[in-house]
Amino acid sequence: MSNKKFLWLLFILLIIVIVIFFISQLKQTAKIQEYKNLQKFFANLDQQTPLLKKENPKKGSERAELVIFEYSDFLCPYCAEMKKVLDEVIKKYNNQILLVWKDFPRLAESEKAAVAARCANEQGNFWAYHDLLFQNQQKLNDEFYLQAAGLLKLDLEKFQNCLINPEIAKLVDNDLTEGFLLKVDATPYFFVGQEKISGFINYEELAKLIEEQLLKK
């Protein structure tokens, strides 16, 4: 092959890569704009409290005095940091609080990760899978979701079928819609009893808030 033909093929390949990249970016931008439009629409609706649904992953005591709802996104760096704080809080208040996970994905890949975690939940392994996603935020893609499922020895056939199950995606969408109804404006976002927290909160502040809410019970 002549140098001229080689350079021409290289140029065509470069154009294809650039086009694919821009299409991907446009889709992601459209997704973000869709979420913003939904948030504006729901902004005028009356505020509600989060619903405690059986399909939401939970950690802590089912007989807890205090329920903490966490709206989170697997690609959010502050959510990954928040995991460490929540682990300490659960350890200290294990019999007094119930932590309820709510999906609030802001990007297309976040939504895929949320669905994958829900599929792990279908096999009783949400929290271990949740930890793997937060520990590997830079690796999140279709291949990693399967690798993580393999590491946890999940039934891969069931897992793959679950990934394309519209009912599982609907669970994630339901949480997202509920978040907009409640005017959730960031991740992480918490409902701790009667209090709301937008963004990261350190252990000391969260523990103090929990103590205050428990005294009101």
PyMOL commands that set and color helices and strands:
alter all, ss='L'
color gray80, all
select helices_A, chain A and resi 3-42+77-93+108-122+126-135+137-139+142-151+156-163+166-181+203-215
alter helices_A, ss='H'
color red, helices_A
select strands_A, chain A and resi 58-60+66-72+97-103+189-192+195-198
alter strands_A, ss='S'
color yellow, strands_A
deselect
rebuild
show_as cartoon
